[in-house]
Amino acid sequence: MSPDMSNDDRLSFSDATFVPPNAPCWVSILACFLLACFYVGSLYVWRSDLPRDHPAVIKRRFTSVLIVSALSPVFVWAWKEFTGVEARPPLLALMGIRLEGIIPAVTLPLLLTMVLFLGPLIQLAADCPWGFLDGIKVGLADPWFWALCASDMRWLRNQVVAPLTEELVFRACMLPMLVPCAGPLAAIFTCPLFFGVAHFHHVIELLRFGQGTVSGIFLSAVFQFSYTAVFGAYTAFIFIRTGHLVGPVLCHSFCNYMGFPALSTALEHPQRLTVLASYLLGMLLFLLLLFPLTEPRFYGDPTPVCSLAAGSSSVCS
């Protein structure tokens, strides 16, 4: 494409190379549902009486989910072939695997998420026995720290494998299938439903090992569904706005590390006013920076997945 091409020319060129699907939307929904079933089902191909946090169980599940994740682009390819969708960006670019805009994609979404967690971060810093500079030194310059983390199967699951495979399957593969028929905005709120329902499989294990009452387990599952659905909408928004997989993966890993904000603890904290003020400031700054830090022009405008939208959308501009 010529560098002196006008914005109108770019738009018309993009529109001219996009052929919408000639199949109904239920085909895309079914493809996403089957992909979610394969992902969750892969966790249960191994028969075991051990709990999910046992290293042997984690290692076996690593194998199955990595295989499913490696095969997940085949779903997108098969969907494209079946529906007849044609778009200028190649398949990997549609899935957010590309180099254009990679530096902003690595930094800005993670920074935005850290702003949202300003309160929990301040709370964590206030309770940490280490000094700030000591923590930076350990995190950046101590190889033994990272070696210890890498030897912990639960850390690898929560910080590496789960964020990478879940974002690949539930965002990078599903959103390109949903955007052409539902549009970017509807896809942002549809995609997390598969992600949220997929987390209901934890109920099976909690009931199996008797870890709580039935009512307590299901209340926990409803809460987890709500939380994961909201989080899934957020990372879907980031994926569509940036057109990159790396941003959602890093945000997912960070959120897994932080966990759900401990509001009850914050209310009882010795520095309660400072902590609560940082919670409020973080939420306000997040709302102010949500669109500026995900501006598509930082990442290559239009982003590949937005080229699949039949019409213009405020989410993509």
PAMI-763269 format. One record per residue (C-alpha): x, y, z; residue number from 1; residue in one letter. Coordinates in steps of 0.1 Angstrom, whole numbers, plus 2048, in hexadecimal, padded with zeros to 3 digits. Example, Ala and Ser with C-alpha at 12.3 -4.5 7.8 and 13.67 -1.06 7.14 Angstrom:
BEGIN
<site u="87B" v="7D3" w="84E" num="1" residuo="A"/>
<site u="889" v="7F5" w="847" num="2" residuo="S"/>
//
This chain:
BEGIN
<site u="800" v="800" w="800" num="1" residuo="M"/>
<site u="80E" v="822" w="7F7" num="2" residuo="S"/>
<site u="818" v="838" w="815" num="3" residuo="P"/>
<site u="808" v="857" w="805" num="4" residuo="D"/>
<site u="7E6" v="845" w="802" num="5" residuo="M"/>
<site u="7CA" v="859" w="813" num="6" residuo="S"/>
<site u="7B5" v="84C" w="830" num="7" residuo="N"/>
<site u="797" v="849" w="818" num="8" residuo="D"/>
<site u="7AC" v="835" w="800" num="9" residuo="D"/>
<site u="7B8" v="81E" w="81C" num="10" residuo="R"/>
<site u="794" v="818" w="828" num="11" residuo="L"/>
<site u="787" v="811" w="805" num="12" residuo="S"/>
<site u="7A4" v="7FA" w="7FE" num="13" residuo="F"/>
<site u="79D" v="7E7" w="81F" num="14" residuo="S"/>
<site u="778" v="7E5" w="817" num="15" residuo="D"/>
<site u="77F" v="7D9" w="7F4" num="16" residuo="A"/>
<site u="793" v="7BB" w="800" num="17" residuo="T"/>
<site u="77A" v="7B0" w="81A" num="18" residuo="F"/>
<site u="760" v="796" w="811" num="19" residuo="V"/>
<site u="747" v="790" w="82D" num="20" residuo="P"/>
<site u="73D" v="76D" w="837" num="21" residuo="P"/>
<site u="722" v="75C" w="822" num="22" residuo="N"/>
<site u="717" v="747" w="840" num="23" residuo="A"/>
<site u="6FF" v="750" w="85D" num="24" residuo="P"/>
<site u="70D" v="75C" w="87E" num="25" residuo="C"/>
<site u="705" v="73B" w="88F" num="26" residuo="W"/>
<site u="722" v="72C" w="87C" num="27" residuo="V"/>
<site u="73A" v="743" w="88E" num="28" residuo="S"/>
<site u="729" v="73E" w="8AF" num="29" residuo="I"/>
<site u="72B" v="718" w="8AB" num="30" residuo="L"/>
<site u="750" v="71A" w="8A1" num="31" residuo="A"/>
<site u="757" v="72E" w="8C1" num="32" residuo="C"/>
<site u="743" v="716" w="8D6" num="33" residuo="F"/>
<site u="755" v="6F8" w="8C8" num="34" residuo="L"/>
<site u="777" v="708" w="8CD" num="35" residuo="L"/>
<site u="76E" v="710" w="8F2" num="36" residuo="A"/>
<site u="762" v="6EC" w="8F7" num="37" residuo="C"/>
<site u="783" v="6DE" w="8E8" num="38" residuo="F"/>
<site u="797" v="6F5" w="8FF" num="39" residuo="Y"/>
<site u="785" v="6EC" w="91F" num="40" residuo="V"/>
<site u="781" v="6C7" w="915" num="41" residuo="G"/>
<site u="7A7" v="6C4" w="910" num="42" residuo="S"/>
<site u="7AB" v="6CA" w="936" num="43" residuo="L"/>
<site u="797" v="6AA" w="93D" num="44" residuo="Y"/>
<site u="7A6" v="692" w="925" num="45" residuo="V"/>
<site u="7BD" v="687" w="941" num="46" residuo="W"/>
<site u="7AD" v="671" w="95C" num="47" residuo="R"/>
<site u="7BA" v="67A" w="97E" num="48" residuo="S"/>
<site u="7AF" v="67A" w="9A3" num="49" residuo="D"/>
<site u="7C8" v="696" w="9AA" num="50" residuo="L"/>
<site u="7BD" v="6BB" w="9AF" num="51" residuo="P"/>
<site u="7C2" v="6D4" w="993" num="52" residuo="R"/>
<site u="7E0" v="6E5" w="9A5" num="53" residuo="D"/>
<site u="7F4" v="6C5" w="9A7" num="54" residuo="H"/>
<site u="814" v="6C9" w="991" num="55" residuo="P"/>
<site u="80D" v="6A8" w="97E" num="56" residuo="A"/>
<site u="7EA" v="6B4" w="975" num="57" residuo="V"/>
<site u="7F7" v="6D6" w="96A" num="58" residuo="I"/>
<site u="811" v="6C7" w="954" num="59" residuo="K"/>
<site u="7F9" v="6B0" w="943" num="60" residuo="R"/>
<site u="7E1" v="6CC" w="93D" num="61" residuo="R"/>
<site u="7FD" v="6E1" w="92F" num="62" residuo="F"/>
<site u="801" v="6C7" w="914" num="63" residuo="T"/>
<site u="7DC" v="6C5" w="90A" num="64" residuo="S"/>
<site u="7D5" v="6EB" w="90A" num="65" residuo="V"/>
<site u="7F5" v="6F3" w="8F7" num="66" residuo="L"/>
<site u="7EB" v="6D9" w="8DC" num="67" residuo="I"/>
<site u="7C7" v="6E8" w="8DA" num="68" residuo="V"/>
<site u="7D5" v="70B" w="8D9" num="69" residuo="S"/>
<site u="7EE" v="702" w="8BD" num="70" residuo="A"/>
<site u="7D1" v="6F3" w="8A9" num="71" residuo="L"/>
<site u="7B8" v="710" w="8B0" num="72" residuo="S"/>
<site u="7C3" v="724" w="891" num="73" residuo="P"/>
<site u="7B5" v="707" w="87D" num="74" residuo="V"/>
<site u="792" v="710" w="889" num="75" residuo="F"/>
<site u="797" v="734" w="87C" num="76" residuo="V"/>
<site u="7A4" v="727" w="85B" num="77" residuo="W"/>
<site u="788" v="70E" w="857" num="78" residuo="A"/>
<site u="76E" v="729" w="860" num="79" residuo="W"/>
<site u="77D" v="740" w="846" num="80" residuo="K"/>
<site u="77B" v="725" w="82B" num="81" residuo="E"/>
<site u="758" v="71A" w="834" num="82" residuo="F"/>
<site u="749" v="73E" w="836" num="83" residuo="T"/>
<site u="75D" v="74C" w="819" num="84" residuo="G"/>
<site u="76A" v="769" w="82C" num="85" residuo="V"/>
<site u="787" v="77B" w="81A" num="86" residuo="E"/>
<site u="79C" v="796" w="82A" num="87" residuo="A"/>
<site u="7BD" v="7A7" w="821" num="88" residuo="R"/>
<site u="7CF" v="79F" w="842" num="89" residuo="P"/>
<site u="7DD" v="77B" w="844" num="90" residuo="P"/>
<site u="7D0" v="762" w="85E" num="91" residuo="L"/>
<site u="7EB" v="768" w="878" num="92" residuo="L"/>
<site u="7E6" v="78E" w="876" num="93" residuo="A"/>
<site u="7C1" v="78A" w="87B" num="94" residuo="L"/>
<site u="7CA" v="776" w="89B" num="95" residuo="M"/>
<site u="7E0" v="792" w="8A8" num="96" residuo="G"/>
<site u="801" v="782" w="8A0" num="97" residuo="I"/>
<site u="815" v="79D" w="88E" num="98" residuo="R"/>
<site u="832" v="7B5" w="892" num="99" residuo="L"/>
<site u="822" v="7D6" w="888" num="100" residuo="E"/>
<site u="81C" v="7EB" w="8A8" num="101" residuo="G"/>
<site u="82C" v="7D0" w="8BE" num="102" residuo="I"/>
<site u="83D" v="7E8" w="8D6" num="103" residuo="I"/>
<site u="81D" v="7FC" w="8DF" num="104" residuo="P"/>
<site u="80A" v="7DB" w="8E0" num="105" residuo="A"/>
<site u="822" v="7CE" w="8FB" num="106" residuo="V"/>
<site u="823" v="7ED" w="910" num="107" residuo="T"/>
<site u="803" v="801" w="90E" num="108" residuo="L"/>
<site u="7E7" v="7E8" w="916" num="109" residuo="P"/>
<site u="7FC" v="7DB" w="933" num="110" residuo="L"/>
<site u="801" v="7FE" w="940" num="111" residuo="L"/>
<site u="7DC" v="805" w="93D" num="112" residuo="L"/>
<site u="7D4" v="7E6" w="951" num="113" residuo="T"/>
<site u="7ED" v="7EF" w="96C" num="114" residuo="M"/>
<site u="7DC" v="811" w="96E" num="115" residuo="V"/>
<site u="7BB" v="7FF" w="975" num="116" residuo="L"/>
<site u="7CD" v="7EC" w="991" num="117" residuo="F"/>
<site u="7DD" v="80A" w="9A0" num="118" residuo="L"/>
<site u="7CA" v="805" w="9C1" num="119" residuo="G"/>
<site u="7D4" v="7E0" w="9C5" num="120" residuo="P"/>
<site u="7F8" v="7E9" w="9BA" num="121" residuo="L"/>
<site u="7FB" v="804" w="9D5" num="122" residuo="I"/>
<site u="7EB" v="7EC" w="9EE" num="123" residuo="Q"/>
<site u="804" v="7D1" w="9E4" num="124" residuo="L"/>
<site u="822" v="7EA" w="9E7" num="125" residuo="A"/>
<site u="816" v="7F6" w="A09" num="126" residuo="A"/>
<site u="815" v="7D2" w="A16" num="127" residuo="D"/>
<site u="835" v="7C6" w="A06" num="128" residuo="C"/>
<site u="853" v="7C2" w="A1D" num="129" residuo="P"/>
<site u="86A" v="7CA" w="A01" num="130" residuo="W"/>
<site u="873" v="7ED" w="9F6" num="131" residuo="G"/>
<site u="868" v="7F9" w="9D3" num="132" residuo="F"/>
<site u="88B" v="7F8" w="9C5" num="133" residuo="L"/>
<site u="893" v="7D6" w="9D4" num="134" residuo="D"/>
<site u="874" v="7C8" w="9C3" num="135" residuo="G"/>
<site u="87F" v="7D7" w="9A2" num="136" residuo="I"/>
<site u="8A2" v="7C8" w="9A5" num="137" residuo="K"/>
<site u="894" v="7A6" w="9AD" num="138" residuo="V"/>
<site u="87B" v="7A7" w="990" num="139" residuo="G"/>
<site u="894" v="7B4" w="976" num="140" residuo="L"/>
<site u="8B6" v="7A7" w="980" num="141" residuo="A"/>
<site u="8B2" v="787" w="995" num="142" residuo="D"/>
<site u="8B2" v="768" w="97E" num="143" residuo="P"/>
<site u="8AC" v="752" w="99C" num="144" residuo="W"/>
<site u="88A" v="763" w="9A2" num="145" residuo="F"/>
<site u="87F" v="75A" w="97F" num="146" residuo="W"/>
<site u="88E" v="738" w="981" num="147" residuo="A"/>
<site u="879" v="731" w="9A0" num="148" residuo="L"/>
<site u="85A" v="73E" w="98F" num="149" residuo="C"/>
<site u="860" v="728" w="970" num="150" residuo="A"/>
<site u="863" v="709" w="986" num="151" residuo="S"/>
<site u="841" v="70F" w="996" num="152" residuo="D"/>
<site u="826" v="6FE" w="981" num="153" residuo="M"/>
<site u="80A" v="713" w="98F" num="154" residuo="R"/>
<site u="81E" v="733" w="986" num="155" residuo="W"/>
<site u="824" v="727" w="963" num="156" residuo="L"/>
<site u="7FF" v="71E" w="95F" num="157" residuo="R"/>
<site u="7F1" v="73F" w="96D" num="158" residuo="N"/>
<site u="80B" v="757" w="95E" num="159" residuo="Q"/>
<site u="815" v="747" w="93E" num="160" residuo="V"/>
<site u="801" v="72A" w="930" num="161" residuo="V"/>
<site u="7DE" v="734" w="93A" num="162" residuo="A"/>
<site u="7E1" v="758" w="92E" num="163" residuo="P"/>
<site u="7F2" v="74E" w="90D" num="164" residuo="L"/>
<site u="7DA" v="731" w="904" num="165" residuo="T"/>
<site u="7BA" v="741" w="910" num="166" residuo="E"/>
<site u="7C1" v="762" w="8FE" num="167" residuo="E"/>
<site u="7CB" v="74F" w="8DE" num="168" residuo="L"/>
<site u="7AB" v="73A" w="8DE" num="169" residuo="V"/>
<site u="791" v="751" w="8ED" num="170" residuo="F"/>
<site u="79C" v="772" w="8DE" num="171" residuo="R"/>
<site u="7B4" v="76D" w="8C1" num="172" residuo="A"/>
<site u="7A0" v="750" w="8B1" num="173" residuo="C"/>
<site u="77D" v="759" w="8BB" num="174" residuo="M"/>
<site u="77C" v="77F" w="8B4" num="175" residuo="L"/>
<site u="785" v="77C" w="88F" num="176" residuo="P"/>
<site u="768" v="763" w="88B" num="177" residuo="M"/>
<site u="74F" v="779" w="89F" num="178" residuo="L"/>
<site u="758" v="79C" w="891" num="179" residuo="V"/>
<site u="74C" v="797" w="86D" num="180" residuo="P"/>
<site u="728" v="78C" w="877" num="181" residuo="C"/>
<site u="723" v="79E" w="898" num="182" residuo="A"/>
<site u="739" v="7BD" w="894" num="183" residuo="G"/>
<site u="756" v="7C8" w="8AB" num="184" residuo="P"/>
<site u="741" v="7D5" w="8C7" num="185" residuo="L"/>
<site u="729" v="7B7" w="8CA" num="186" residuo="A"/>
<site u="747" v="7A0" w="8C6" num="187" residuo="A"/>
<site u="758" v="7B0" w="8E5" num="188" residuo="I"/>
<site u="73A" v="7A6" w="8FA" num="189" residuo="F"/>
<site u="733" v="785" w="8EA" num="190" residuo="T"/>
<site u="756" v="776" w="8EB" num="191" residuo="C"/>
<site u="759" v="778" w="911" num="192" residuo="P"/>
<site u="73A" v="762" w="915" num="193" residuo="L"/>
<site u="74D" v="744" w="908" num="194" residuo="F"/>
<site u="76A" v="74E" w="91E" num="195" residuo="F"/>
<site u="755" v="751" w="93D" num="196" residuo="G"/>
<site u="741" v="731" w="937" num="197" residuo="V"/>
<site u="762" v="71E" w="931" num="198" residuo="A"/>
<site u="76C" v="726" w="955" num="199" residuo="H"/>
<site u="74E" v="714" w="963" num="200" residuo="F"/>
<site u="762" v="6F4" w="960" num="201" residuo="H"/>
<site u="772" v="6FD" w="982" num="202" residuo="H"/>
<site u="750" v="6F4" w="991" num="203" residuo="V"/>
<site u="755" v="6D0" w="987" num="204" residuo="I"/>
<site u="776" v="6CE" w="99A" num="205" residuo="E"/>
<site u="76A" v="6E0" w="9B9" num="206" residuo="L"/>
<site u="74C" v="6C9" w="9BC" num="207" residuo="L"/>
<site u="761" v="6AB" w="9B4" num="208" residuo="R"/>
<site u="779" v="6B2" w="9D1" num="209" residuo="F"/>
<site u="75F" v="6C0" w="9E8" num="210" residuo="G"/>
<site u="76F" v="6E2" w="9EB" num="211" residuo="Q"/>
<site u="752" v="6F5" w="9FA" num="212" residuo="G"/>
<site u="72C" v="6F3" w="9FB" num="213" residuo="T"/>
<site u="718" v="6EF" w="9DA" num="214" residuo="V"/>
<site u="708" v="712" w="9DE" num="215" residuo="S"/>
<site u="72A" v="721" w="9E6" num="216" residuo="G"/>
<site u="73A" v="711" w="9C8" num="217" residuo="I"/>
<site u="71F" v="71D" w="9B0" num="218" residuo="F"/>
<site u="720" v="741" w="9BF" num="219" residuo="L"/>
<site u="745" v="741" w="9BA" num="220" residuo="S"/>
<site u="740" v="734" w="996" num="221" residuo="A"/>
<site u="727" v="750" w="98E" num="222" residuo="V"/>
<site u="73F" v="76A" w="99C" num="223" residuo="F"/>
<site u="75C" v="75B" w="988" num="224" residuo="Q"/>
<site u="747" v="75B" w="968" num="225" residuo="F"/>
<site u="73E" v="780" w="96D" num="226" residuo="S"/>
<site u="762" v="78A" w="974" num="227" residuo="Y"/>
<site u="770" v="776" w="957" num="228" residuo="T"/>
<site u="755" v="783" w="940" num="229" residuo="A"/>
<site u="75D" v="7A7" w="948" num="230" residuo="V"/>
<site u="783" v="7A0" w="945" num="231" residuo="F"/>
<site u="77D" v="78E" w="924" num="232" residuo="G"/>
<site u="76A" v="7AC" w="917" num="233" residuo="A"/>
<site u="788" v="7C2" w="921" num="234" residuo="Y"/>
<site u="7A2" v="7AC" w="910" num="235" residuo="T"/>
<site u="78B" v="7A8" w="8F1" num="236" residuo="A"/>
<site u="78A" v="7CF" w="8F0" num="237" residuo="F"/>
<site u="7B0" v="7D0" w="8F1" num="238" residuo="I"/>
<site u="7B3" v="7B6" w="8D6" num="239" residuo="F"/>
<site u="79C" v="7C7" w="8BE" num="240" residuo="I"/>
<site u="7AA" v="7EA" w="8C5" num="241" residuo="R"/>
<site u="7CF" v="7DF" w="8C3" num="242" residuo="T"/>
<site u="7CC" v="7C2" w="8AB" num="243" residuo="G"/>
<site u="7E7" v="7B0" w="8C0" num="244" residuo="H"/>
<site u="7E6" v="790" w="8D5" num="245" residuo="L"/>
<site u="803" v="79A" w="8EB" num="246" residuo="V"/>
<site u="7F1" v="7B6" w="8FD" num="247" residuo="G"/>
<site u="7D4" v="7A0" w="90A" num="248" residuo="P"/>
<site u="7EC" v="785" w="914" num="249" residuo="V"/>
<site u="801" v="79C" w="929" num="250" residuo="L"/>
<site u="7E2" v="7AC" w="939" num="251" residuo="C"/>
<site u="7D4" v="789" w="940" num="252" residuo="H"/>
<site u="7F5" v="77E" w="951" num="253" residuo="S"/>
<site u="7F6" v="79E" w="966" num="254" residuo="F"/>
<site u="7D2" v="79B" w="971" num="255" residuo="C"/>
<site u="7D7" v="776" w="97A" num="256" residuo="N"/>
<site u="7F4" v="781" w="990" num="257" residuo="Y"/>
<site u="7E1" v="79D" w="9A1" num="258" residuo="M"/>
<site u="7C0" v="78A" w="9A5" num="259" residuo="G"/>
<site u="79F" v="79B" w="9AD" num="260" residuo="F"/>
<site u="7A4" v="7BC" w="9C0" num="261" residuo="P"/>
<site u="7A2" v="7B6" w="9E6" num="262" residuo="A"/>
<site u="78A" v="7D2" w="9EE" num="263" residuo="L"/>
<site u="781" v="7C5" w="A10" num="264" residuo="S"/>
<site u="7A5" v="7C5" w="A1A" num="265" residuo="T"/>
<site u="7A9" v="7E8" w="A0C" num="266" residuo="A"/>
<site u="78D" v="7F4" w="A22" num="267" residuo="L"/>
<site u="7A0" v="7E7" w="A41" num="268" residuo="E"/>
<site u="7C3" v="7F2" w="A36" num="269" residuo="H"/>
<site u="7D7" v="808" w="A4E" num="270" residuo="P"/>
<site u="7DC" v="820" w="A31" num="271" residuo="Q"/>
<site u="7B8" v="81E" w="A26" num="272" residuo="R"/>
<site u="7B3" v="841" w="A19" num="273" residuo="L"/>
<site u="7D2" v="83E" w="A03" num="274" residuo="T"/>
<site u="7C9" v="81C" w="9F6" num="275" residuo="V"/>
<site u="7A5" v="825" w="9EF" num="276" residuo="L"/>
<site u="7AF" v="845" w="9DE" num="277" residuo="A"/>
<site u="7C7" v="831" w="9C7" num="278" residuo="S"/>
<site u="7AA" v="819" w="9BF" num="279" residuo="Y"/>
<site u="794" v="837" w="9B4" num="280" residuo="L"/>
<site u="7B1" v="848" w="9A2" num="281" residuo="L"/>
<site u="7B9" v="828" w="98F" num="282" residuo="G"/>
<site u="796" v="823" w="983" num="283" residuo="M"/>
<site u="792" v="848" w="978" num="284" residuo="L"/>
<site u="7B4" v="847" w="965" num="285" residuo="L"/>
<site u="7AA" v="826" w="955" num="286" residuo="F"/>
<site u="78A" v="835" w="947" num="287" residuo="L"/>
<site u="79D" v="853" w="93A" num="288" residuo="L"/>
<site u="7B9" v="83F" w="92A" num="289" residuo="L"/>
<site u="7A4" v="822" w="91D" num="290" residuo="L"/>
<site u="7A0" v="82F" w="8FA" num="291" residuo="F"/>
<site u="7BF" v="845" w="8F6" num="292" residuo="P"/>
<site u="7D7" v="828" w="900" num="293" residuo="L"/>
<site u="7C6" v="810" w="8E8" num="294" residuo="T"/>
<site u="7C4" v="828" w="8CB" num="295" residuo="E"/>
<site u="7C6" v="812" w="8AC" num="296" residuo="P"/>
<site u="7DE" v="829" w="89A" num="297" residuo="R"/>
<site u="7F9" v="81F" w="8B3" num="298" residuo="F"/>
<site u="7F6" v="7FB" w="8A7" num="299" residuo="Y"/>
<site u="7F0" v="7FE" w="882" num="300" residuo="G"/>
<site u="7CF" v="80D" w="877" num="301" residuo="D"/>
<site u="7B8" v="7FB" w="86F" num="302" residuo="P"/>
<site u="7C1" v="7DD" w="885" num="303" residuo="T"/>
<site u="7BD" v="7BC" w="872" num="304" residuo="P"/>
<site u="79F" v="7AF" w="885" num="305" residuo="V"/>
<site u="78D" v="7D0" w="87E" num="306" residuo="C"/>
<site u="791" v="7CA" w="859" num="307" residuo="S"/>
<site u="778" v="7AE" w="85D" num="308" residuo="L"/>
<site u="75D" v="7C6" w="868" num="309" residuo="A"/>
<site u="742" v="7CC" w="84D" num="310" residuo="A"/>
<site u="73E" v="7F0" w="857" num="311" residuo="G"/>
<site u="74F" v="80B" w="86B" num="312" residuo="S"/>
<site u="750" v="808" w="891" num="313" residuo="S"/>
<site u="75A" v="820" w="8AD" num="314" residuo="S"/>
<site u="76D" v="804" w="8BD" num="315" residuo="V"/>
<site u="785" v="802" w="89F" num="316" residuo="C"/>
<site u="78C" v="827" w="89C" num="317" residuo="S"/>
//
